[in-house]
Amino acid sequence: MQSMLYTRRGCHLCDAARDMLAAVAPGLAAEIVPCDVDADPFLARLYGDRVPVLAVDGVVILEGRFDEADVLRAVRGLRDRVSAPADPTHPRVPPPT
């Protein structure tokens, strides 16, 4: 599973999301690759002010303002998804270049 956390510098929500993921889901947090959307014009256009955005295997599972309950639901959903086929209608996000 590839987990990406799309953020930008100076974003208080992004800082809070990193801290929350580390506290609530340390296993997931350890696997997350951080990505500054402002370093890639495509990602900056794609996410704009939606950061932070957590994508797993190219699927956005959390974005913007989220709390601990949202993180826990997302982690449970990931565990359930491991045994279920991917939803072909869910948008995929390309990895950063």
KEKE-3310 file (N, C-alpha, C; in steps of 0.2 Angstrom, whole numbers, plus 5000, padded with zeros to 4 digits):
npx = (5004:5003:5005:5001:5004:4998:5003:5006:5018:5017:5004:4992:4983:4988:4999:4993:4986:4997:5002:4991:4988:5000:4998:4985:4985:4998:5005:5000:5004:5018:5021:5018:5021:5027:5022:5024:5013:5015:5027:5025:5017:5006:5000:4998:4988:4978:4975:4974:4967:4963:4971:4976:4978:4975:4980:4978:4986:4983:4970:4960:4957:4955:4953:4956:4949:4949:4946:4950:4941:4937:4950:4951:4940:4944:4955:4950:4942:4952:4957:4947:4946:4957:4954:4944:4939:4946:4937:4932:4927:4931:4940:4957:4973:4988:5005:5017:5027)
npy = (4994:5011:5026:5043:5059:5074:5090:5108:5120:5130:5127:5126:5116:5105:5103:5099:5088:5079:5077:5071:5060:5053:5051:5044:5034:5026:5016:5018:5031:5029:5024:5034:5044:5060:5075:5090:5100:5112:5110:5104:5109:5103:5096:5106:5113:5103:5100:5113:5122:5112:5104:5097:5082:5065:5051:5034:5021:5029:5033:5045:5047:5055:5072:5090:5098:5086:5075:5065:5054:5053:5049:5036:5030:5030:5022:5009:5007:5005:4993:4985:4986:4980:4967:4967:4970:4984:4999:5003:5015:5025:5039:5040:5046:5052:5048:5059:5069)
npz = (5000:4995:5003:5003:5009:5005:5006:5011:5014:5029:5032:5044:5046:5039:5047:5059:5054:5051:5064:5071:5063:5067:5080:5081:5071:5071:5064:5050:5048:5049:5036:5027:5014:5013:5003:4996:4989:4982:4976:4964:4950:4944:4955:4963:4956:4956:4970:4976:4988:4996:5004:5020:5011:5011:5003:4998:4989:4978:4979:4986:5003:5014:5016:5018:5032:5045:5058:5073:5073:5060:5055:5061:5056:5042:5043:5047:5036:5026:5031:5028:5015:5010:5008:4999:4982:4972:4969:4954:4949:4958:4959:4953:4959:4953:4956:4964:4953)
capx = (5000:5007:5001:5004:5000:4999:5002:5010:5022:5014:4997:4991:4979:4993:5003:4989:4985:5003:5002:4985:4990:5005:4995:4980:4987:5005:5007:4999:5009:5025:5021:5016:5026:5025:5022:5022:5009:5018:5033:5023:5012:5000:4997:4995:4981:4974:4973:4973:4966:4960:4976:4979:4975:4978:4978:4981:4986:4980:4963:4959:4953:4954:4955:4954:4948:4947:4947:4952:4936:4938:4956:4949:4935:4948:4960:4945:4940:4958:4958:4941:4947:4962:4951:4939:4942:4946:4931:4935:4924:4934:4946:4964:4978:4994:5010:5020:5033)
capy = (5000:5017:5031:5050:5065:5080:5096:5113:5123:5135:5125:5123:5110:5100:5101:5095:5081:5075:5075:5067:5053:5049:5049:5040:5028:5026:5011:5021:5037:5027:5022:5039:5048:5067:5078:5097:5101:5118:5108:5102:5113:5099:5094:5113:5114:5097:5101:5119:5123:5106:5101:5091:5076:5058:5046:5027:5018:5033:5035:5050:5044:5061:5079:5096:5097:5080:5074:5058:5049:5052:5045:5030:5027:5028:5016:5004:5006:5002:4986:4981:4987:4975:4960:4969:4973:4991:5002:5006:5021:5030:5043:5039:5051:5050:5050:5066:5068)
capz = (5000:4995:5007:5002:5012:5001:5011:5009:5020:5032:5032:5050:5045:5037:5053:5063:5051:5052:5071:5072:5060:5071:5087:5081:5067:5070:5058:5044:5048:5047:5029:5023:5010:5012:4997:4996:4982:4979:4972:4957:4947:4943:4961:4966:4953:4958:4976:4978:4995:4999:5008:5018:5007:5012:4997:4998:4983:4973:4981:4992:5008:5019:5014:5021:5039:5047:5065:5075:5071:5053:5054:5063:5050:5036:5044:5047:5029:5023:5033:5025:5008:5008:5006:4994:4975:4971:4966:4947:4948:4962:4955:4955:4959:4951:4961:4962:4948)
cpx = (5004:5002:5005:5000:5002:4998:5006:5013:5017:5006:4996:4987:4983:4997:4999:4987:4991:5003:4997:4986:4995:5002:4990:4981:4994:5008:5006:5004:5016:5026:5020:5022:5023:5026:5020:5019:5012:5024:5031:5017:5005:4996:4995:4989:4976:4971:4971:4973:4963:4965:4974:4975:4979:4976:4982:4980:4982:4973:4963:4955:4951:4956:4952:4954:4946:4949:4949:4947:4936:4944:4954:4945:4939:4952:4955:4943:4946:4959:4953:4943:4953:4960:4946:4942:4942:4940:4934:4932:4927:4940:4953:4968:4985:4999:5014:5026:5039)
cpy = (5006:5023:5038:5055:5071:5086:5102:5117:5129:5133:5122:5117:5104:5098:5097:5088:5076:5072:5070:5060:5049:5047:5043:5033:5028:5022:5014:5027:5035:5026:5028:5043:5055:5070:5085:5098:5107:5116:5106:5105:5109:5097:5101:5114:5109:5098:5108:5120:5117:5102:5102:5086:5070:5054:5040:5024:5022:5036:5040:5047:5050:5067:5085:5095:5090:5079:5067:5053:5048:5048:5038:5026:5025:5022:5009:5002:5003:4995:4982:4981:4982:4969:4961:4971:4981:4993:5005:5013:5027:5033:5041:5045:5049:5052:5056:5064:5071)
cpz = (5000:4998:5006:5006:5009:5006:5007:5015:5022:5033:5039:5050:5043:5043:5058:5061:5052:5060:5073:5069:5064:5077:5086:5077:5066:5064:5051:5043:5046:5040:5025:5020:5010:5006:4997:4989:4979:4975:4965:4955:4946:4949:4964:4963:4955:4965:4979:4985:4999:5003:5015:5015:5008:5007:4999:4992:4977:4974:4987:4997:5014:5015:5018:5029:5041:5055:5067:5073:5064:5051:5055:5058:5044:5037:5044:5040:5025:5025:5029:5017:5005:5006:5001:4987:4975:4967:4959:4946:4953:4959:4958:4955:4957:4956:4959:4957:4951)
residu = (MET:GLN:SER:MET:LEU:TYR:THR:ARG:ARG:GLY:CYS:HIS:LEU:CYS:ASP:ALA:ALA:ARG:ASP:MET:LEU:ALA:ALA:VAL:ALA:PRO:GLY:LEU:ALA:ALA:GLU:ILE:VAL:PRO:CYS:ASP:VAL:ASP:ALA:ASP:PRO:PHE:LEU:ALA:ARG:LEU:TYR:GLY:ASP:ARG:VAL:PRO:VAL:LEU:ALA:VAL:ASP:GLY:VAL:VAL:ILE:LEU:GLU:GLY:ARG:PHE:ASP:GLU:ALA:ASP:VAL:LEU:ARG:ALA:VAL:ARG:GLY:LEU:ARG:ASP:ARG:VAL:SER:ALA:PRO:ALA:ASP:PRO:THR:HIS:PRO:ARG:VAL:PRO:PRO:PRO:THR)
# end
